[in-house]
Amino acid sequence: PAWVLNKFNLVDGSVVSSPTHDTTATTGLNARDTLLASEVAQPKPYRNTFTSLSIIPVLRVDNYNPRNKGIDVVRPGFYFTSSDVLDRMSLFGAAVINRRWERDIFGSLEYRGPVPLLYNLGLSPTAALEVYNISRKTDVSFSIFTDREHTISTNVTYNLFEVDLSLRHKIFDEYTQIKAGYSLSRYNADIASFVIPGSGLSQAFLNQYLIGNALSAELTHNGIIPSLDRDINPVGRTMTFRYAYEFDKFNPEGIFNVENGVLVPQYTKPSFHRLEMLWNEHLGLPLAKNTLTLSVRGATTLGKQVDEFFDSYAGGFVGMRGYPFYGLGGNNIAVLGVTYRFPVWTTINTRFLEFTFTKLYGSVFTDVGDAWTGTATPFSDWKHDAGFELRLEAFSFYQYPTRVFFSGAYGLDKFSKTFNDQLVTYGKEWRFYLGILFDFEMNPISQPLETLSTRAR
């Protein structure tokens, strides 16, 4: 408009602009300027205005289910994200599914505005609602006796549904936050119908073998020094401490009683306290862009032993990479790690299609750790591994962080475990990992969705 706003008055708790002259004197103002002046002088309550919903296609190759072959390992899907223009609310999620209708779905809704009661106390936490749904299918065979013993085959769909509610707030400084949450989960096994020789068709039924509840408190600190290399080659400290109290209903053997003609599952009610911690110390070395990372990770369940279903795991990509994820599991775990990281090519600055590649780093690492239930494993008997990793930093479509990594690790110790009456041997072999994600560093205790949603926006 033709006039300049340079004063502000507080009217009924709202900030409004005040023109520098009498708006009734409209000589020299056209109709558009007069209308704009009228609109500015009349404040209105703010309404959430969201950006358009962004859809990011994704194609995932997932061989987690060993029974999937060919096209069944391919899972097309998409990420989706949107946020309020003032970033008071945000939505982020993803969904992928394959031909067998095995699915991975999650969504996160965050609210950063005033929370009743807490706002009056001077607190302004971020509230989050997260929903997960995962399903996997498998074929099973079992024996049943009628006139004689018969082998019955059918298929089972395992289904996890979980809802997480949480509040998180800065504490002490800008780099440290505390989070309180509640999780409600349901683990189901959907058993398909099958034919019993001499008896006929057995109808499909649902076995809900776990109803999980967990209250948790988590303290995280991210003291990584800001720099151009903070993602690919961080310097600083990160740490996470988490406490959880879990109280569940558990029926692992699928035991049912018939009550009034209805099958009623017979649940046990395990409850226990769990402590977890992760500490990473990224140290800069005298040689430029070279770093040394020292890491400590541990988890324990307090009190009596609990069923192996609730074990913590120390293997896989987020643990000791020389062993499979489920190869090192127990009520208690401990892992110590050392990583030396160095630059390979820091000025790539090359574009290919929609990708811009910036820098490449390499690293070598070694870990020592173990998992146990009951009496702790002597340190001399802990497992060892060693390996390498290449990290390629890139961006796609000019804005989305694209982190590519390839690593290999060799398990230096050979050991065996028995699963379902089968002896499985681990170690003395190479294991390789390839990934394309939003970030290089992953927290096995808590990889908050707010990190991913922020990067996606």
N, C-alpha and C positions, 0 to 999 in steps of 0.2 A: 504493500500500500504506500500511499504518498507520505504518510507520517511515520515517525520512528518511535518505537517503544523503548523507553529507557527508565521507567519507574515501575515498581511492583508494590501492590497493596495487599494486605491479608484480609480477605473477606470471607467470613464464615468458615475459616480454617482452610480456604483454598487460595493459592497464589494466582492473581490475575494481573494482566498488564494494564497500564494506564497511559493513554495517549498524551502527547506533549501539548495539545491544543484542544480547543472546544470542538468536539465532533459534530455539534449541531451546525457548525459553520462549514458546510460541505462545498463551498464555492471552490471550484478547481479540482474537485474529486469526482472521478467517474463512478458509475454504479457499482462496479466490481470492488473498488477500494472501499466504498461505504459499506458494502456487505461484509468484507473481510474485517473491517473495524468493529462492526457489530458482533461478529462471531467471536473475536478475540476477547471482547469486553464481557462475554457471557460464559463463564466457566461451566464445564460439564464434568460429571464423574468419569474417571478413567475406566474404560472397558478393555478387557484383554483382547489384544489384536495379534493373531498368530501369523507367522510367515506361512507361505504355501508349503504343503507337505512334500518333502524331498524323498524320492524313491531311488535307491541305489541297487541295481541288479547285482546278484552274486551267484556264482556257480561253484559249488563245493564238492570235492571228491573226498568221500569219507569211507574208509575201509574198517571202521571200528567193529562192525558186525562181520565176523569172518565168514558167515554164510552168504553174504551178499556177493554176487559176481556180476561182471559185465556192467551194464547200464545201471544196475541197482546201487552202485557205489556213488553215482552222480546225484547231487541234490541241488536243483535250482531253487532260487529264492530271492529275497531282497532285504535290504535294510530300509528303514523309514525313520525320518526325523522331522521335527517341527518345534518351534519355540515362540514364545511371546516376544514381541519386539523389545520389551524391557527386560527380557530374560527372567521374568518372575515365574514362568512355567515352561517346562520343556517336555517333549515326548521323544522317546528313542526306542527302537526295537528292531527285531529281525525275525524272519521265518524262512526255513528251508524244508523241503520235503522230497522224498524220492518216489519211485514207481510203486514201492510196496507200502506207501503211506507212512513210512517212518518219518517222524518230524522232529524238528528242533525249533521251538518258538520262545521268544522272550520279549518283554516290553517293560519300559521304565517310564513312570510319570513323576516329575519332580516339581515341587512348589517351594518358591523362595520368598513368598510374601509373609505378612504377619500371621502368626499362629495364635489363636485365642489363648488367654491365660499366660502363655510363655512370653508373648509380646509385652504384656503388662509388667513382667518381671525384668524386662530389659534384654530378653533373649530373642534371637532371630535365627533359629535353626532352619536347615533345609529339610523338608519332609519328602519322603520318597515312597512310592508304591511300585514294587517289582513283581512280575508274574513270569513263571517259567512252565513250559510243558515239553517233555521229551518222551519219545516212544521208540521202542526197538522190538523187532519180531524175531522169533527163533522157532525151530522145530524140535519137538521133544518126543522121546519114546520111553515107555514104562511098561512094566509087567502087571498083569491082572489075572486072577485065577477064577474061572467059572467051572466048567467041566474039566478043564485042564488049564495050564498056564498059557496065556496069550500075550503077545507084544502089541501094545497099542501105540499108534503114532498120531500126533495132532500138533497144532501150532499154538504158541503162547505170545501174547503181546504185553511187554512190560511198559508201564506208563507211570511217569513221574509228573505230578502237578505240585507246584509250590508257590506260595504267596509270601513276600517279605515286606514288612512295614518298618520304616526306620526314620530316625531324626539324627542329624549330624550338625555339629557346631564347632566353630573355631575355639581353641582353648590355648592359653599361654601366648601364642603368637600366630602369625598368618600361615605358618607352615605346619601347624599341628592341629588336629581335629579329633573330636571324640564322637562316637556314633553309638546309639542305643537302638536295638531292633528286636523284632519278634518275627519268627518264621513258622509258617504252618505248611506241612507237606503231606502228601498222600502218595504212597507207592502201591500200585495195583499190578496184578498179573491176570490178564484176560485169557482164560483157557477156552479154546474153541471146542465145538462139539465133536464127539467121536463115537464110533460104534463099538459096543461091547458084545462080542460073540455070544449068542444065546439069550441076550437080554434086550438088545435093540439099541436105540440112539440115546446117548447121554447128552443132555442139553449143555450148551456153553454156560459158563458161570464166571463170576468175578471174585478173585481172591485179593482183598485189600490187606496186604500183609504188614504195612507200617502206616501208622498215623503219628506223624512227628510234630513236636512242638519244641521250640528253642527260644530262650531269651538270651540276648548277647549284649556285650559292651566291648567296644573296640577303640583303641587309641592308635592313631597313625601319625607319622611325622615324615615330611618330604623336604629335606634340606639340600636338594640338589642345586648347585650353583648355576644360575642362569648363564647360558652360553649357546653358541650356535651348535655345539656338539652335545648338548645336554641329553638328547634322546639316544644317540648312537654310542656315546662315550661319556657317561655321566661322571661328575666329580661331586662328592658330598656324601650325605648320610640319608638313608631311608630306614624306617623301622615300623613294625606293626606288632601290637600286643592285643590279643583277643581272649576274652573269657565268655564261655557259654554254659548255660544250664539247660540240659535237654531232658524232657520228660515225654515218653512215647508210649504207644501201644504197639506191640510187636508180635507177629505170628509167623515166624520164619518157616515152620514146617507145614503150614496150611492145615492146622488141626481145627476141626469143626465138631460141635455137638448138635444133635437134633433136639430142638426145643419147640414143642407145639407144632411139629411138622415143618419147622424152618431150620435151615443150617445156620448156626450161630458160631462165628469165629471165636477161638479161645486165645485171647491176648495175654501176653505177659506185659508188665509195666516197668520197663527199665528206665532209670533216671540216673544221671551222672553229671559231673562237672568236667569241662574240658578247657585246657589252657593251651594257647598257641602263640608262638613268637617268630618273627623274622627280622634279622638285622643285617643290612648291607652297608659296608663302609667302602666307598669309592675314593681311592687316594690318587692324587696327581703325582707323577714321578718327574724327576729332573729333566728327562728327555721329553721334548715337546709333544703333547697329545698322547703320551703313553700313560696308562693308568693301571693300578693294581686294586682289585676288588676282593675284600674279605667278607665272607657271609656266614651267618649262623642261623640255623632254623631248628625249631623244636616243637613238639606237641605231646601232650599227655592227658590221659583221663585220670582224674583223682579218685581215690578210693578203690573199690573192688573192681575186678576185671569185668569187661562188658563183651557182648557178642562181637565176633569179628566183622559183622555187618557195619559196625560203627568205627572200624579201624581208621587210623590216619595212614597216609602213604608217602613214601620218601623217594619213589622212582619216577621215571618219565621225564618229559621235557622240563617240568617245573621243579624237578628234584635232581636225583642222580641219574643223568642221562645214559649212563652205561647199562642201566637195567630197566625193564618195563615198569610201568606205573604200578601195577598190582604185584610186582615181584618183591617189593619191600613194604610190607604192611604190618601194622600191629597197633596195640593201644597206645604205644609210645614210639616216637621217632626222634632222631637227632642227626643233623647233617652239618658238616663244616666244609666250606669251599674256598678256593683261591682261584682268581682269574687274572691273567695278564692280557691287556688289550692294547693294540697298537694300530696306527693308521696305515692303510695300504694305498689309497688314492683319495685325496681330499678335495680335488678340483675336477670332478668328472663333468658336472654341469652340462649334461647332454640330454636332449629330449628325443624320445621315441614314441610315436603315436601320442597318446594322452599322458604319458609318463615323463617326468623330469627327474633324472638321476643326479644326485649331488655328491655323495661320498661313500667310500667303502672302508670298513675296518675289519681287522682280524683279531682273534684271541685264542689263547690256549688256557685250559683249566684242568683242575683236578679236585675231586671231592672224596671225603671219607664220611661214612655214616652207616646207620642201621635202623631197623625197626624191631620191636619186641613186645611181647605181652607177658606180664609177670616179672620174673627176675631179669634185670638189665643185662644186655650182652656186654661182656668185657671189651674194653676199647681195642685190645689186640685182635679181636675177632670181627671188628667192624669191616664193612665192605669198602672197596676203593674203585674209583674209575678215573679216566683221563680222556681228554678230547680237544676238539677245536671248534671254532665258529667263525663264519663270515657274515657280516652285517652290511646290507646295502640300503642306504637311506634314499627315499624318493618321494615325490608328490604326484598325485594323479588329478587330472582335471583342474590343475592350478591351485587346488586348496586342500585336498584330502591327503593326510599323512599316509604314506605307503611304506611299510617297513618289511623288507625281505631278509630272511635269515636262512642259513644252511649250516647245520652242525652235525658232527659225528662224535661218538663217545664209545670207549671200549671198557667193558666191565672187567676189572683185573682179578676178581675173585669168582670162583665157580661154586655154586651151591644149589640145592634142590629143595622143593617144597611139594607137599601133596595137596591136590585140589580134586574133590569129588573122586577120591580113590585113584587118582592118576598122579604119577610122579612127574614133576616139571622141573627142568634144569635151567638155571640162569647163569649169565656171566661167560667170560672168555669168548666174547663175540662183539662185533661192531653193531651199533645202532645209529641210524641217521634220521635227521629231522629237517623238514623244509616247511617254511611258513611265510605267509603274507598277511600282516596284521596292521593295526593302527599304531602299535608300539612294540618296542623290543623287550622291555622289562615287564615281566608278569609276576604278580603277587599270588602265590598259591593259597594264601590265607584269605585275602580279600582283594579281588580285582574289581573295584567299584565301577558300576555302569556310568557314573557321572563322568569318569575319565574318558570313556569311549564316546559318550554323547557329546561332550565338549569338543573332542577332536573331530567328530563327524559334522558338527555345525560349523 
